[in-house]
Amino acid sequence: MSSGILLIDCPDRRGIVASIAQFLYEHGANILHADQHQDNEAGRFFMRIEWALEGFDLGEKSFVEQFEPIAKSFQMEWRLELSATRPKIAIFVSRDQHCLVDLLYRTQIDELKGDVALIISNHANAKAVAAFHGIPFHEIPITSATKLEAEKREIELLEAAGVDLIILARYMQILSPQIVERYPRRIINVHHSFLPAFTGARPYHAAFARGVKLIGATSHYVTNDLDEGPIIEQDVTRISHRDQLQDLIQKGRDLERVVLSRAVRWHLTHRILFYGNKTVIFD
């Protein structure tokens, strides 16, 4: 069923929900889902409301025109999304393929409502997986001397494919501002939750040596501040003295797959609002 989705962020005050519900009712909307959140400390109101487009008498352009007076009266920051729109996705990956394979499978069975337009990697490891799924694969090696030119090529590929969302599926490179600033709040990353305690290329080795009892994974939006972007999802699992290094790595990979796929699914179904450096994730 095709639906419209309205996301709202505004100062909290009386009458917001009633005004939105009345507007939708007057135009024949059948509301499917509605969720809201108040941040009392910040004095902000957040809302996600979804309705069936069948029988709704406003198109996208006319909706924007007619809803604007209500939005202005409540000082809303808002956006309208359509569930039928399928964003184009680019996946960046390095050597590890566990997140990539998981995302491709979930896309294939339509659990993730988007289309993978291309895969970009600084290694050739994922070429066979991309070919199996019939997705264009671009190997672009990166060194400190070639980074800017390599990213220029990546930008050309992203723009040619009309990409809406970039997923860093264990891509072991730091994106420069020339990419990050072109796709604000449209780049999702995943990493182990040991940061900043266990940084570097071998965090599980460091965590194993330390004897940790808990490991986790975090998915977040990418900003120019390394690993400091708004967090979308996190999860953890217990570790005991019986777990060896390979057990930590295996459990960590499982967490990374699940946490990244949840974050991507919530982004694609328009369930995320931002304020400050935080996110509101609607049910």
Secondary structure, 3 states (H helix, E strand, C coil): CCEEEEEEEEECCCCHHHHHHHHHHHCCCEEEEEEEEEECCCCEEEEEEEEECCCCCCCHHHHHHHHHHHHHHCCCEEEEEECCCCCEEEEEECCCCHHHHHHHHHHHCCCCCCEEEEEEECCCCCHHHHHHCCCCEEECCCCCCCHHHHHHHHHHHHHHHCCCEEEECCCCCCCCHHHHCCCCCCEEEEEECCCCCCCCCCHHHHHHHHCCCEEEEEEEECCCCCCCCCEEEEEEEECCCCCCHHHHHHHHHHHHHHHHHHHHHHHHCCCEEEECCEEEECC
